[in-house]
């Protein structure tokens, strides 16, 4: 048994119809204690992958191992330790927050006190007899998270939990996710197409596009990858001469400027010195780092 | 134990839904009509000495022919629609319950409401009897005897006879993501089944689950009731298995 990975999938393939393959050989590896950001544009296969992890879709090809056990043979035992929120909240509008949780309390084997605890965690302990259909979207989303927390899960699966939330709701959600990870040691997998949103809370990232995993690793690895893609854009009094001077730096022509890859700001200073020492006037020296957004676009557009 | 937990969960979901109101209103309709009939037309001379027995048996005919099948069609559609309406299937199926438990718990929940329907119907009919007793003291309604075993036998045979229709409608209710289609199919089949047995007097009615209600309601068909009851049980088992296989196979989430 692999103790470091709480989720390990290999060769996941899925198709909704014969002519439309949705997933291609997807391998997701989530380390215990991680907050794993599962990124991809709409329709890239995030929800399909998460639905397979929760057994909502029948696995067609590949293997899914969660908590070191095969999902196909231990589905119920595994699901007892997973809290989930898949896309929009699944709540009964005619019932109160407490009644919604009571429906699943015995199913997860949770205590009555746990209902008050989770309502307190998501700050919905004062909704009383108000039925869920009268809740705001943010309140519904928080109640759905309370439902996911009901079994005191080891693994929390959140599919686009910030959908429809206002900026303050998104900030609250981010803080809650960090708290759950830190205070309760929960492993969290959170999918999103909002890169700026997950970048601030995740420790690991998986990027999926058109059903294929493009990148998977820690945030530090992603930043390394990001630095490798950083470039400085230069405009001088003689760009042709500059191009020749910087030839050994893998220089490229970009419109009227030239670009040179760099890994740290000292390299930028060295490039500037080289140009000025060769009597070239430097009009523009623009180091452009690849942020996650840019990296995401680069990664996805490089795989048409 | 797990099935009981799933059943508890299903019962909790029906709180504040129309299902319980529908059950009580549908159960009250027959006794209400009987009461109106007794108030407007009075009690026939030949029935004066056995009006209490008649209220619990022959006046149940209207309920068995139409109200009970309609109630089954509505309730079998209404309960599964709770999940569709609230977009809740994915949460149900991502919880640690087998699909078999979820399927059976939903069906048992319907059967519990069916029992509530039958019990409420009989209790309200008893209320009718009490009202009639005070309206027409000369009838001595509450002093008359009732063959309780006969009443229970009639209720049980009505329930078993309509179990096939219940299983089919339950499957339809799970299958369709809307309220209209299962009810429309059920009503059309009920109408066709009634015509088949009553008007066309076709033997096919004996094998058509939507005709079975006539065998428990009208004396001319009573001789075939035991056969129909066995067939209803067999159909119910068959459609429950087919319904479950379909439920297990289908993607309940988009």
Boltz contact constraints between the chains, C-beta under 6 A:
constraints:
  - contact:
      token1: [A, 54]
      token2: [B, 94]
      max_distance: 6.0
  - contact:
      token1: [A, 56]
      token2: [B, 90]
      max_distance: 6.0
  - contact:
      token1: [A, 56]
      token2: [B, 93]
      max_distance: 6.0
  - contact:
      token1: [A, 56]
      token2: [B, 94]
      max_distance: 6.0
  - contact:
      token1: [A, 56]
      token2: [B, 253]
      max_distance: 6.0
  - contact:
      token1: [A, 76]
      token2: [B, 96]
      max_distance: 6.0
  - contact:
      token1: [A, 79]
      token2: [B, 96]
      max_distance: 6.0
  - contact:
      token1: [A, 80]
      token2: [B, 96]
      max_distance: 6.0
  - contact:
      token1: [A, 84]
      token2: [B, 94]
      max_distance: 6.0
  - contact:
      token1: [A, 86]
      token2: [B, 90]
      max_distance: 6.0
  - contact:
      token1: [A, 90]
      token2: [B, 87]
      max_distance: 6.0
  - contact:
      token1: [A, 90]
      token2: [B, 88]
      max_distance: 6.0
  - contact:
      token1: [A, 90]
      token2: [B, 90]
      max_distance: 6.0
  - contact:
      token1: [A, 90]
      token2: [B, 91]
      max_distance: 6.0
  - contact:
      token1: [A, 92]
      token2: [B, 86]
      max_distance: 6.0
  - contact:
      token1: [A, 93]
      token2: [B, 86]
      max_distance: 6.0
  - contact:
      token1: [A, 94]
      token2: [B, 16]
      max_distance: 6.0
  - contact:
      token1: [A, 102]
      token2: [B, 12]
      max_distance: 6.0
  - contact:
      token1: [A, 103]
      token2: [B, 9]
      max_distance: 6.0
  - contact:
      token1: [A, 103]
      token2: [B, 12]
      max_distance: 6.0
  - contact:
      token1: [A, 103]
      token2: [B, 13]
      max_distance: 6.0
  - contact:
      token1: [A, 104]
      token2: [B, 95]
      max_distance: 6.0
  - contact:
      token1: [A, 106]
      token2: [B, 5]
      max_distance: 6.0
  - contact:
      token1: [A, 106]
      token2: [B, 8]
      max_distance: 6.0
  - contact:
      token1: [A, 107]
      token2: [B, 5]
      max_distance: 6.0
  - contact:
      token1: [A, 107]
      token2: [B, 9]
      max_distance: 6.0
  - contact:
      token1: [A, 107]
      token2: [B, 95]
      max_distance: 6.0
  - contact:
      token1: [A, 107]
      token2: [B, 97]
      max_distance: 6.0
